[in-house]
Amino acid sequence: MDDNFRVVDVKKIKVPKIPWRAMVVGVLALVGLAAVAGALYQVQPEEVGVVLRFGRYVRTSEPGLHAKVPFIEQVMRVPVQRQLKHEFGFRTVDAGVRTEYATQERQFADESVMLTGDLNVAVVEWIVQYRVNDPYEFLFRVRNLDDTFRAMNEAVMRETVGDRTVTEVVTVGRQEIESTVEARLQTLADQYQMGIAIDQVVLQDVNPPDPVKPSWDEVSQAQQQRDRLINEALAEYNAVIPRARGEAEQTILQAEGYALDRVNRAEGEAARFAAVEAAYRQAPDVTRRRLYLETMQRILPSVGRKVFVAEGATGVLPLLSLDGGSRAAVAPLTGAAPQAGGDQ
């Protein structure tokens, strides 16, 4: 045997005895500390506390420090001021300035692949944002509320997408689909007494399945080219047709104006002729002289140089025009109309 070790008989060791009263006091002190610690609870500003007594609802606690009966009452905290969300067709891996998403098509195909109203397939990814407006209904009215709510979202979205064509789902009908799904979800949530209020439904991404994307792109390009050609044709139509219609209306109006002018002129000349005839019948000599003077007033300015001589004069020689004009006309100074047969 080593001198550093020695054998000790365990039976000869005396263990000091602890009084049972001290043990009871210690246990009671521990129980008291646990009771005090369990009697106080803190509710955060964005939460409310739902207090249960033996599993039955008792009251709702507002944010702050509160007390409860230890070992009898239980507190369940519900975030009523926080906006909650469910994602469909993808999952957020890392939220931040540059959010990363997990979008494995095979993994989420069951909830994102849908059939449209024109029997095409579309991959629809969306987010539903909601808040808890009734903590009691949120906790106790529906069993497995998250699963039920997700199944409700898928059913409503599939029904809404199934009522529209794939073109509407991918392009122009996104906003209408979001508003329709939001209204239907809120109606069902109220009917099932889920205690939630739908804030927003957002279509994150809508695309055709990967195997048909090349064909879809070709169809989209063809539709864009068709729309471009239609717009060009409409622009040409709007540039030519209105101008042609304006020119046609202008021609018609000019013809109507010309016809009205000719009719009015003819009626005026007829009325004038009738007036002259009536005047002639009343005074033939005066009317004949007036017509002669008016006619000469119209003709003489175009004859050229003129020489007037007295009636009965003889030996008058015709005067030649020195500027190369026509021969001067000779007319008597009397007011009688000349006889037919040439110059006087």
Rosetta blueprint (number, residue, H / E / L):
1 M L
2 D L
3 D L
4 N L
5 F L
6 R L
7 V L
8 V L
9 D L
10 V H
11 K H
12 K H
13 I L
14 K L
15 V L
16 P L
17 K L
18 I L
19 P L
20 W H
21 R H
22 A H
23 M H
24 V H
25 V H
26 G H
27 V H
28 L H
29 A H
30 L H
31 V H
32 G H
33 L H
34 A H
35 A H
36 V H
37 A H
38 G H
39 A H
40 L E
41 Y E
42 Q E
43 V E
44 Q L
45 P L
46 E L
47 E E
48 V E
49 G E
50 V E
51 V E
52 L E
53 R E
54 F L
55 G L
56 R E
57 Y E
58 V E
59 R E
60 T E
61 S E
62 E L
63 P L
64 G E
65 L E
66 H E
67 A E
68 K L
69 V L
70 P L
71 F L
72 I L
73 E E
74 Q E
75 V E
76 M E
77 R E
78 V E
79 P E
80 V L
81 Q L
82 R L
83 Q L
84 L E
85 K E
86 H E
87 E E
88 F E
89 G L
90 F L
91 R E
92 T E
93 V E
94 D E
95 A L
96 G L
97 V L
98 R L
99 T L
100 E E
101 Y E
102 A E
103 T L
104 Q L
105 E H
106 R H
107 Q H
108 F H
109 A H
110 D H
111 E H
112 S H
113 V E
114 M E
115 L E
116 T L
117 G L
118 D L
119 L L
120 N L
121 V E
122 A E
123 V E
124 V E
125 E E
126 W E
127 I E
128 V E
129 Q E
130 Y E
131 R E
132 V E
133 N L
134 D L
135 P H
136 Y H
137 E H
138 F H
139 L H
140 F H
141 R L
142 V L
143 R L
144 N L
145 L H
146 D H
147 D H
148 T H
149 F H
150 R H
151 A H
152 M H
153 N H
154 E H
155 A H
156 V H
157 M H
158 R H
159 E H
160 T H
161 V H
162 G H
163 D L
164 R L
165 T L
166 V H
167 T H
168 E H
169 V H
170 V H
171 T L
172 V L
173 G L
174 R H
175 Q H
176 E H
177 I H
178 E H
179 S H
180 T H
181 V H
182 E H
183 A H
184 R H
185 L H
186 Q H
187 T H
188 L H
189 A H
190 D H
191 Q H
192 Y H
193 Q L
194 M L
195 G L
196 I E
197 A E
198 I E
199 D E
200 Q E
201 V E
202 V E
203 L E
204 Q E
205 D E
206 V E
207 N E
208 P L
209 P L
210 D H
211 P H
212 V H
213 K H
214 P H
215 S H
216 W H
217 D H
218 E H
219 V H
220 S H
221 Q H
222 A H
223 Q H
224 Q H
225 Q H
226 R H
227 D H
228 R H
229 L H
230 I H
231 N H
232 E H
233 A H
234 L H
235 A H
236 E H
237 Y H
238 N H
239 A H
240 V H
241 I H
242 P H
243 R H
244 A H
245 R H
246 G H
247 E H
248 A H
249 E H
250 Q H
251 T H
252 I H
253 L H
254 Q H
255 A H
256 E H
257 G H
258 Y H
259 A H
260 L H
261 D H
262 R H
263 V H
264 N H
265 R H
266 A H
267 E H
268 G H
269 E H
270 A H
271 A H
272 R H
273 F H
274 A H
275 A H
276 V H
277 E H
278 A H
279 A H
280 Y H
281 R H
282 Q H
283 A L
284 P H
285 D H
286 V H
287 T H
288 R H
289 R H
290 R H
291 L H
292 Y H
293 L H
294 E H
295 T H
296 M H
297 Q H
298 R H
299 I H
300 L H
301 P H
302 S H
303 V L
304 G L
305 R L
306 K E
307 V E
308 F E
309 V E
310 A L
311 E L
312 G L
313 A L
314 T L
315 G L
316 V L
317 L L
318 P L
319 L L
320 L L
321 S L
322 L L
323 D L
324 G L
325 G L
326 S L
327 R L
328 A L
329 A E
330 V E
331 A E
332 P E
333 L L
334 T L
335 G L
336 A L
337 A L
338 P L
339 Q L
340 A L
341 G L
342 G L
343 D L
344 Q L
